[in-house]
Amino acid sequence: MKSAVVFLFLLLALVTSAAPRTDREPHSCRTRPDVVGKCFRVHGRLSVYNGTPSIRLSPQGSKRLLGIIDPNDTSNAPGPSVLPEEIKGKLDWDKNVFGDFLVCPLTRSHPGKMQTVCIESGQNLIVREHKLTDR
């Protein structure tokens, strides 16, 4: 009888630890295990593109594009995808989001290649209707 109680207790502990927790805070970009360097600030335009990754950040005064991990596209990089809700709700095919973004690198920077980053946060966000001349 005692071994059956111990077995049920261990089984209950195993089942509760395996159940998904809903009281946890969302996973932060900064704490992702695949971040490869220091996070940095970028002032620029966040837009949706056709291709992978579909969300891209264009730093102001640069021709470079930073690829953002798309939360709906599991083919990008391994690991959890992060796009802060306050930004996700503003961005779509018809709108660009301008502002100051804190991004963390998920790949190393190489000349001529798009660097993949995730967005930790955004400030001073301005939403503008997409124009064909923006890209």
N, C-alpha and C positions, 0 to 999 in steps of 0.2 A: 504494500500500500504506500509506504514512504517513497519508494522509487517511482511509483506512478505519479505522485504529487510533484516530485522533483522534475520528472520528465515533462509534465504539463506546464510547470513554471518556466522551464527552459524553452519549451516550444512557444509559449506566450511571449517571452522576451525576444525570441528570434523573429516572430511575426511582427511585433510592434517596432522593432528596429528596422525592419525591411520596408515598412509602410512609408509612403512619401509624406514628408512633413510640409504642411501648408503655412506654418507660422514663421518660417525662415524668411529673411530679407532676400530680395532678388540678388542674383550673383552680379558682382560689380566687375566692370571691365578691368579696372586696376588690379584686381585680385585673381584674374584668370591665370591658370598655370602656364599658358602658352605665350604670355607677354615676354618679349625678348629684350626690352630696354626700358629706359625712363620714359614716363608719360610726358607729353609736351603740349603746349597750347598752339592752336591754329586759328587764325581769323580767315574765314572764307565762306564759300558757298557749298551747301550740301544739296545734292540733286539725285534723282533717280535716272538711271541709264538703262539701255537695252544691252545686256551682256552680264558677265560675271566678273567681279561683284556688281550688283545692280545699283547699290548705293555708293556714291563717291563724293569725296570732299576735295574741292579745288581751292588750295590756299591762295589768298589774294596776292597778286603780284608775281605769280608763278605759273608756269605751264604744266606743272606736275599735278597728277591726280593721286589721291589716297583712296584705296578701296576699303570700304566699310563692310564688316561681316553683316550680311543680310540675315535677320532673324528667321526669315521664311525660306532661306536657301541653305540646305544642309550640305551642299556640295562644296562650299567655300573651304573653311579651315575647320579642323577638329575642335571640339570643345564647345562650351556653352556660348550662345550668341547673345550679344548685348546691344540694345539700342534704347537709350532712356525714353520712357513713356512720353515725357514732355516734348521730345523731338519727334518720335515716331508718329504722334498724333498730328503733327504739322506738315509732315513730308508726304508728298504723293507725286504722280506723274505730271500733274499740272502746276505744282508749286515747288519753289526752291526755298531753302532756309538759309539765311545769312546770319552769321554770328561768330562768337568766340567759342571754340570747341576744345575740350581737354581730351586728347586722344592718346592711346597707348599702342605701341608697335607690336604687331603679331608676326611680322617678318622684318628682316634687316633691310635697310635702305640700299638700293643698288641703282646706279645711273641707268636711265632708259627703261626701268621696270617699275610697275605700279607697286607701291608698298601697301601692305594690308595692315589696317589698324582697327581698333574698336573705339567707340566713343564712351568716355566716362561721364561727361556732362556737357551742357551747352549754356551759354549766357548771352544776354543781349540779342536774343533771337528775333529776327524779322522775317516774316513770310511774304514772298512776292510771287505773283503769278509767273509761271514759266514762259519765257519768250524764246523763239528759235535762235535769236542772236546770243543767248546766254552761254551757249556751248561753243 
